[in-house]
């Protein structure tokens, strides 16, 4: 829709209005719920225009797409660029605008500074999620230095005074923080070569009354696997402004004559109906638009991963036994983790030498893969192609292939160093090495790991080279699936998810931590991409014990797998795990394609429900994490159901429930064989749970019941 100089994009209850008048700077006028037809954008612009504030410039200084310094704009500047330390002021004005049904391309030119800025803006039809990307081109003969280039600068809808962002650490990613935005700015910035465990590049803004099910919210995610800066600043007049872009190296990027820099895409989602609705928009975007989609309908196979069972101590016999035990449990894909390649007996050697270690596997991986395949499972393999150990044939042959000039002087980080992927010969070597493996062996899946931070002015180039390497590999092997791992969830962004199929959400398999991690991740990422494994009874990372029932219920709400020494499982745990795997298989189409709603609970509990888009079925999880604060908890109110439909509700996990005395099975409805209630009853009144032991997870299934059968 266009009515010059206002350009409109609308889909799925989201409306964007852009002002782009010839010879003036372009800006976002409005991002929010649709306005009725026949509204006048000019009138709207005048209605919401923030006038000049006392004690400042005499004219309004609205937030423009670029927001460079020099417009007397009093917030943190967006674009910062200069030509030989001069001409810092950006004076870009609209030169052209191309409009299609779902996209607008706005070209702005700074005539004096001879620079062109093109914003590609697209509204995704199925989700109403916007993507915005900026391209900068130097039209002048001397170089332009770009110090900072956000994909876009976005004025937030009024009243969005709260921000949800994600912190964390290794083995405890996606920790959710909600805070009020006071004066000044909040900056989420990292500079370590990957987003890292504490730098997930997504932020949500909302009002102080927005809940999971009600109220407006706006989420921004920068699709970038390198160094990023996301920031929200409150201007002196109270307006809050959001911007996100790569964190460029100190000294900036130099664009020579005709040189071009493209920012990563900034995805912006908006909802009037609470945080879960916003998440479902992002989930759909990831599932249907971003993932490589080579195998669109393939279910997420149950994994067995060898890492916590054997670490570096590989023996063919032991691995075959593990494969036998995995197949008996119902596992569908066997993933051989670190330790299989040349010299890799520990983490100080071997990276770079992507040949099977013949001292352990004299006949290569064939005997193991043949065995795995004979059991009806797929085979997956761990690799970490971007890295090299100094103790490797590769590094001895090509000491100059590392990214740092002197790797010996680098701060040690898991004894490994980054390869310089920007060198054609390095990419060619890696492509060949991986291609050789994938050609010789029937490998269905790669776990692509990346286990160190790095500090380099070439991060942008590294990430670009990485994407193209994975892209080339996928073109050669179109049915291959790839997992993105960076010591767990250190690289889980929408950039890498355009090249990989799932993330390894966290190295911690402790279900107690996992409940928080998976809940945090679900703000932007769908369950289908969240690798979630049943670990050993005593978690190797936290030292905490947990029951098989709790571990399995937690892993079911993701892409389920098992990662433990299953040869020493007692028969009770073995049966429990087998049943959990069956249940996961039964419900995975729903878990991975449905809409997810995070439910409100008392503290010390986490609950979520996933329902089908026709509301005919749903599955919910309630996890009592720690002791209840009061003798009984609040009622659990569900969401995502149809108010008028009748549902048959059944507790499907655990098979039998133990709880603190004087718990009587007959007291609680959840112990019945199932009950029938309307969606309205389940959502408005909810059900009362009994007192539960800490670390108990209960799963409920909801099935629509035909009303004539009641
Ligand atoms: C990383 C991964 C683990 C495992 C090890 C192997 O830490 O996150 O899952 O693959 O590497 O070295």
Boltz pocket constraint, residues with backbone or C-beta under 6 A from the ligand:
constraints:
  - pocket:
      binder: B
      contacts: [[A, 307], [A, 337], [A, 338], [A, 382], [A, 449], [A, 451], [A, 485], [A, 486], [A, 487], [A, 488], [A, 504], [A, 507]]
      max_distance: 6.0
